[in-house]
Amino acid sequence: MTELPDFRLETYFSRWEFTARHHLTASDAQTMAMSELLALAGPEDRHAWESLTLGYTETFGDPALRHAIAGMYDRVDADDVICFGGAQEALNLAMQVLLGPGDHAVVLTPNYQSAETVPLSLCEVTGVALDPDRDWALDLDGLTAALRPNTRVVSVNFPNNPTGKVIGAADFVRLSELCDERGIHLFSDEVYRGLERDRARTLPQAADLSERALSLNVTSKSLGLPGLRIGWIACRNRELRSRLERAKHYTTICNSAPSEILARIAINAREGILSRNRAVIDANLPLFDAFFARFADLFEWRTPDGGCVAYPRYLGRDGVEAFCTGLVEEAGVLLLPASIYRSDLAPTPTDRFRIGLGRRDPGPALDAFAGWLEGRR
């Protein structure tokens, strides 16, 4: 295993996330207070919270939590679920279990950095780029051409971070079938599922489509509860699930007992939480539409298909890196420039930036952003 590089996004956030006055690039939906979440608890979950003892928990995760998670899927049982300390641990350990020297993986770009750097530390990896000139379309023929006899994993993420792209359901099903035909594990990052603009475009979950597939999810993004640090993988291959548990013995061993109870409250109440978060995004989108229309000479804007982030193009002559640096240093408005999403696997645009759509009241941030732009004219 080769040494992992610095995580560009987290390094950038270490400098700016809690010092910038306006966090306009947040990747999570609107969060809630502990009192709000506890108010959603049913009698059984409330009793579990009030009688909780702070001992070790099961490595696979709290049985009631796994049962609640399984209820999110059509063909997944509680025994098919293993919980982790967030999605990052799940992704890291899954790649270590699935890949080794002599193997090959295919990863879509642009992506969350560890989706490619972790596999790259283990084996050869080929990138397949979503096409920015065709609304981030996935070229299934190009992906098929990238497969090799030793390909073990195809890693995808929809709704995509940072683009917000959701591909067609027929293409996603075909991708799952293609992986099955070749004995490949489809690793599907589904952390933004439930925040689609058009609910009819919600993709099936990979773990429901195939026993070989792994569905990754977390309480952080669509549910807006990153402080819980609870993620999971659903996979109907019991032998693989057992290998994931043994790998977890070397990392967190088990999850936080309070977080598991709070996570199961959230998951049992997920429809209401997701509805609230979609309403926040729907209320915000006209503000973003108006902002980018006002500065149409500087930006190319497109509403994302899903999730709570978008990836507009910056048209200014100074370039997106200088633009984002000046904006946060002079106006206190934080965005993520294209360099954060640079890939070593495939060409990625150099004129984009990530902006967050999922937090309440973006008006003050957009006003500060607009004032700074007007001052530069």
Secondary structure, 3 states (H helix, E strand, C coil): CCCCCCCHHHHHHHHHCCCCCEECCCCCCCCCCHHHHHCCCCHHHHHHHHCCCCCCCCCCCCHHHHHHHHCCCCCCCHHHEEEECCHHHHHHHHHHHHCCCCCEEEEEECCCCHHHHHHHCCCEEEEEECEHHHCCECCHHHHHHHCCCCEEEEEEECCCCCCCCCCCHHHHHHHHHHHHHCCCEEEEECCCCCCCCCHHHCCCCHHHHCCCCEEEEECCCCCCCHHHCCEEEECCCHHHHHHHHHHHCCCCCCCCHHHHHHHHHHHHCHHHHHHHHHHHHHHHHHHHHHHHHHCCCCEECCCCCCCCEECCEECCCCCHHHHHHHHHHHHCEECEEHHHHCCCCCCCCCCEEEEECCCCCCHHHHHHHHHHHHHHC
